[in-house]
């Protein structure tokens, strides 16, 4: 198989700090990936290496089978929508679209202007005068209308309200179905995007900890709730990734599928069983040594 992205034992170090540590994974063409992890985990470093903005210290990295550095054949097929995208001070929204049209060979002008209407963006307003949400919407328009074979969205929703975020997800799914390509979403709103992700890659402290199809990952853990003694009896010998007491009760997150004898045992003990969302699972797996509770991946 020819991959859109291949990393083989890639490392990126800054002096004695290792931001990415011997990571290997591949991304297939025409698939939607979630590149997930906490701030500082190494996600942005990986995205910058894929787009030739950083060099790997060691290992091999290929995009469309070639090294991306100073390679226009590769870079012209990538659209990277950055969280902190900067534009010249005099650029208006319409100027951004015109520059994008000259850069992306698959650019769909009509679709871009349709998206401008959907997100209610003022074409003649200077980009530096836009709100945070409008600036994010400009990036979304460019990313979707680029139709680039590899399109990367780094926290694409910042400042967008729930309605605008839902619009982004709907338009992404619609256009991906009509124009398949490799799409990478780096976000901490995992539950919001989980329905559209086909494969999950999770980075923690510079290392790869999850590289699985989303459907398989969704069934990897479950919660049990009940009296502490009964929960402890049930979880003995099982991989428990989170345990939270409240009063005389305990909520525990257990890795594995709840089948057969395990389900029967939980029912006999009178334990409450609940599924674990993708976001909860990843948060529990990436808490590391910080020890503090999180709402999501910050």
C-alpha positions as CSV (number, residue, x, y, z in Angstrom):
1,X,0.0,0.0,0.0
2,X,1.2,3.5,-0.7
3,X,0.6,5.7,2.3
4,X,-0.2,9.4,2.5
5,X,2.1,9.8,5.6
6,X,4.8,7.5,7.0
7,X,6.8,8.0,10.1
8,X,9.5,5.5,11.0
9,X,11.2,6.0,14.4
10,X,11.0,9.7,14.1
11,X,12.6,11.8,16.8
12,X,12.8,15.6,17.3
13,X,15.0,17.1,20.0
14,X,15.7,20.6,21.1
15,X,19.0,20.4,22.9
16,X,18.4,18.0,25.8
17,X,14.6,18.2,25.4
18,X,13.0,15.4,23.3
19,X,9.6,16.6,21.9
20,X,9.0,13.5,19.7
21,X,10.5,10.2,20.7
22,X,11.0,7.5,18.1
23,X,7.4,7.6,16.8
24,X,6.3,5.3,14.0
25,X,2.9,5.4,12.3
26,X,1.3,5.6,8.9
27,X,-1.8,7.3,7.4
28,X,-3.7,5.8,4.5
29,X,-5.0,7.9,1.7
30,X,-8.7,9.0,1.8
31,X,-9.2,8.6,5.6
32,X,-10.1,10.9,8.5
33,X,-7.5,10.8,11.3
34,X,-7.6,12.3,14.8
35,X,-4.2,13.4,16.0
36,X,-4.8,13.8,19.7
37,X,-3.0,14.5,22.9
38,X,-2.5,17.2,25.6
39,X,-0.7,20.5,25.0
40,X,3.1,19.8,24.8
41,X,2.6,16.2,23.8
42,X,4.3,16.6,20.5
43,X,1.4,16.9,18.1
44,X,2.3,20.3,16.7
45,X,5.9,19.2,16.3
46,X,4.7,16.3,14.2
47,X,2.5,18.5,12.1
48,X,5.3,21.0,11.5
49,X,7.6,18.1,10.4
50,X,5.0,16.8,8.0
51,X,4.7,20.3,6.4
52,X,8.5,20.8,6.3
53,X,8.6,23.6,8.8
54,X,10.8,21.5,11.1
55,X,13.4,18.8,10.4
56,X,13.4,15.5,12.3
57,X,16.5,14.9,14.4
58,X,16.4,11.2,13.6
59,X,14.3,8.7,11.8
60,X,12.5,8.8,8.4
61,X,9.4,10.8,7.5
62,X,7.6,10.6,4.1
63,X,4.5,12.3,2.7
64,X,3.1,10.7,-0.5
65,X,6.2,8.5,-0.5
66,X,8.7,11.4,-0.5
67,X,10.6,13.5,1.9
68,X,8.6,16.8,2.2
69,X,11.6,19.2,2.7
70,X,12.1,21.6,-0.3
71,X,9.8,19.3,-2.3
72,X,7.1,21.2,-4.1
73,X,5.6,18.0,-5.5
74,X,4.7,17.2,-1.9
75,X,4.1,20.6,-0.4
76,X,1.7,21.7,-3.1
77,X,-0.5,18.7,-2.1
78,X,-0.7,19.7,1.6
79,X,-3.0,22.3,3.2
80,X,-2.1,23.0,6.8
81,X,-4.7,25.1,8.7
82,X,-2.9,26.4,11.8
83,X,-4.4,27.5,15.0
84,X,-2.3,30.7,14.9
85,X,-2.4,31.4,11.2
86,X,-1.0,34.9,10.3
87,X,-1.8,37.0,7.3
88,X,-0.3,40.3,6.0
89,X,-1.9,43.3,7.8
90,X,-3.5,44.6,4.6
91,X,-5.1,41.3,3.6
92,X,-8.9,41.1,3.4
93,X,-10.9,37.9,3.5
94,X,-11.2,38.0,-0.3
95,X,-7.4,38.4,-0.6
96,X,-6.9,35.2,1.4
97,X,-9.2,33.4,-1.1
98,X,-7.4,34.7,-4.1
99,X,-4.0,33.7,-2.8
100,X,-5.3,30.2,-1.9
101,X,-6.7,29.8,-5.4
102,X,-3.3,30.5,-6.9
103,X,-1.6,28.0,-4.5
104,X,-3.9,24.9,-4.4
105,X,-4.3,23.1,-7.7
106,X,-7.6,21.5,-6.6
107,X,-9.1,24.8,-5.3
108,X,-12.9,25.0,-5.7
109,X,-13.8,28.7,-6.0
110,X,-17.5,28.2,-6.1
111,X,-17.4,26.0,-3.0
112,X,-15.2,28.5,-1.2
113,X,-17.7,31.3,-1.7
114,X,-20.5,29.0,-0.7
115,X,-18.7,28.4,2.6
116,X,-18.1,32.2,3.0
117,X,-21.9,32.5,2.9
118,X,-22.4,29.6,5.3
119,X,-20.1,31.1,7.9
120,X,-21.3,34.7,7.2
121,X,-17.8,36.0,6.6
122,X,-17.4,39.7,5.4
123,X,-15.3,39.4,2.2
124,X,-14.0,43.0,2.2
125,X,-13.1,43.1,5.9
126,X,-9.4,43.0,6.8
127,X,-8.4,39.8,8.4
128,X,-6.8,41.5,11.4
129,X,-10.2,43.1,12.2
130,X,-11.9,39.7,12.4
131,X,-13.0,38.1,15.6
132,X,-11.3,34.9,16.8
133,X,-14.2,32.8,15.5
134,X,-14.3,34.5,12.1
135,X,-10.5,34.0,11.8
136,X,-11.1,30.3,12.5
137,X,-13.8,30.2,9.9
138,X,-11.5,31.6,7.3
139,X,-9.1,28.8,7.9
140,X,-11.9,26.3,7.7
141,X,-12.9,27.7,4.3
142,X,-9.4,27.5,3.0
143,X,-8.9,24.0,4.3
144,X,-12.1,22.6,2.9
145,X,-12.0,24.4,-0.5
146,X,-8.4,23.5,-1.0
147,X,-9.3,19.9,-1.7
148,X,-5.7,19.2,-0.9
149,X,-4.9,15.4,-0.8
150,X,-3.5,15.9,2.7
151,X,-5.5,18.5,4.7
152,X,-4.5,19.2,8.3
153,X,-6.6,21.2,10.7
154,X,-4.9,22.2,14.0
155,X,-7.6,23.2,16.5
156,X,-9.8,24.6,13.7
157,X,-12.8,25.6,15.8
158,X,-11.3,28.2,18.3
159,X,-13.7,31.0,18.9
160,X,-16.5,29.3,17.0
161,X,-19.9,28.8,18.7
162,X,-21.6,25.4,18.8
163,X,-23.7,26.2,15.7
164,X,-20.6,27.1,13.7
165,X,-18.7,24.1,14.9
166,X,-21.5,21.8,13.9
167,X,-21.6,23.5,10.5
168,X,-17.9,22.8,10.1
169,X,-18.3,19.1,10.9
170,X,-21.3,18.8,8.6
171,X,-19.5,20.5,5.7
172,X,-16.4,18.4,6.3
173,X,-18.3,15.1,6.2
174,X,-20.3,16.2,3.1
175,X,-17.2,17.3,1.1
176,X,-15.1,14.4,2.2
177,X,-17.8,12.0,0.9
178,X,-17.8,13.7,-2.4
179,X,-14.0,14.4,-2.6
180,X,-12.1,11.9,-0.5
181,X,-8.7,12.8,0.8
182,X,-6.6,12.3,3.9
183,X,-7.8,14.7,6.6
184,X,-6.1,15.1,10.0
185,X,-7.9,16.8,12.8
186,X,-5.9,17.9,15.9
187,X,-8.4,18.8,18.6
188,X,-9.2,18.5,22.3
189,X,-13.0,18.5,21.6
190,X,-12.8,14.7,21.1
191,X,-16.4,13.9,21.8
192,X,-17.6,16.4,19.2
193,X,-15.5,15.0,16.4
194,X,-15.5,11.3,17.5
195,X,-18.4,10.5,15.1
196,X,-16.3,11.6,12.0
197,X,-12.9,10.1,13.0
198,X,-12.0,6.9,11.3
199,X,-8.6,6.4,13.0
200,X,-7.1,7.7,16.3
201,X,-3.5,8.5,16.9
202,X,-2.7,9.7,20.4
203,X,0.6,11.2,21.4
204,X,1.6,11.6,25.1
205,X,4.9,13.0,26.3
206,X,6.4,12.7,22.8
207,X,5.5,9.0,22.5
208,X,2.8,7.2,20.5
209,X,0.4,5.5,22.9
210,X,-2.6,4.8,20.7
211,X,-2.8,4.0,16.9
212,X,-6.1,2.3,16.3
213,X,-9.3,2.4,14.3
214,X,-11.8,4.5,16.1
215,X,-14.5,1.8,16.1
216,X,-12.1,-0.6,17.8
217,X,-11.1,2.0,20.4
218,X,-14.6,2.9,21.3
219,X,-15.1,-0.5,22.9
220,X,-11.8,-0.7,24.7
221,X,-13.0,0.3,28.2
222,X,-16.1,0.6,30.5
223,X,-17.1,2.2,33.8
224,X,-18.3,0.3,36.8
225,X,-19.9,2.1,39.8
226,X,-20.9,0.8,43.1
227,X,-19.9,0.2,46.7
228,X,-16.1,0.4,47.1
229,X,-15.6,-3.2,48.3
230,X,-17.7,-4.6,45.5
231,X,-15.9,-2.5,42.8
232,X,-12.5,-3.5,44.2
233,X,-13.6,-7.2,44.1
234,X,-14.7,-6.9,40.5
235,X,-11.6,-5.0,39.3
236,X,-9.1,-7.3,41.0
237,X,-6.7,-8.5,38.3
238,X,-8.1,-6.2,35.7
239,X,-6.4,-3.1,34.2
240,X,-7.9,-0.1,35.9
241,X,-6.9,3.2,34.4
242,X,-9.0,5.5,36.6
243,X,-10.5,5.2,40.1
244,X,-12.6,7.9,41.7
245,X,-14.2,7.5,45.2
246,X,-17.2,9.4,46.3
247,X,-18.6,8.7,49.7
248,X,-18.7,4.9,50.2
249,X,-18.9,4.4,46.4
250,X,-16.3,4.1,43.7
251,X,-16.3,4.8,40.0
252,X,-13.7,2.8,38.1
253,X,-12.7,2.8,34.5
254,X,-11.5,-0.7,33.3
255,X,-9.8,-1.6,30.1
256,X,-11.3,-4.4,28.1
257,X,-14.6,-5.6,26.7
258,X,-17.4,-6.4,29.1
259,X,-18.4,-9.9,27.9
260,X,-19.5,-13.2,29.3
261,X,-18.4,-13.9,32.9
262,X,-17.3,-10.3,33.6
263,X,-20.7,-8.9,32.7
264,X,-22.4,-11.7,34.8
265,X,-20.1,-11.0,37.8
266,X,-20.8,-7.2,37.6
267,X,-24.6,-7.9,37.5
268,X,-24.4,-10.3,40.4
269,X,-22.5,-7.7,42.5
270,X,-25.1,-5.1,41.6
271,X,-22.6,-2.8,39.9
272,X,-23.8,-0.1,37.5
273,X,-22.1,-0.4,34.1
274,X,-21.7,2.4,31.7
275,X,-19.7,2.9,28.4
276,X,-16.7,5.2,28.3
277,X,-16.6,8.0,25.8
278,X,-13.6,8.3,23.5
279,X,-12.7,11.6,25.2
280,X,-12.9,10.1,28.7
281,X,-10.7,7.1,27.7
282,X,-8.0,9.3,26.1
283,X,-8.0,11.7,29.1
284,X,-7.5,8.9,31.5
285,X,-4.7,7.4,29.4
286,X,-2.9,10.7,29.1
287,X,-3.1,12.2,32.6
288,X,0.5,11.2,33.3
289,X,2.1,12.6,36.3
290,X,0.1,15.8,36.5
291,X,-2.4,14.3,38.8
292,X,-5.1,16.9,38.3
293,X,-8.5,16.3,36.9
294,X,-9.4,17.6,33.4
295,X,-12.5,18.4,31.5
296,X,-10.8,17.4,28.3
297,X,-7.4,17.5,26.6
298,X,-6.2,21.0,27.3
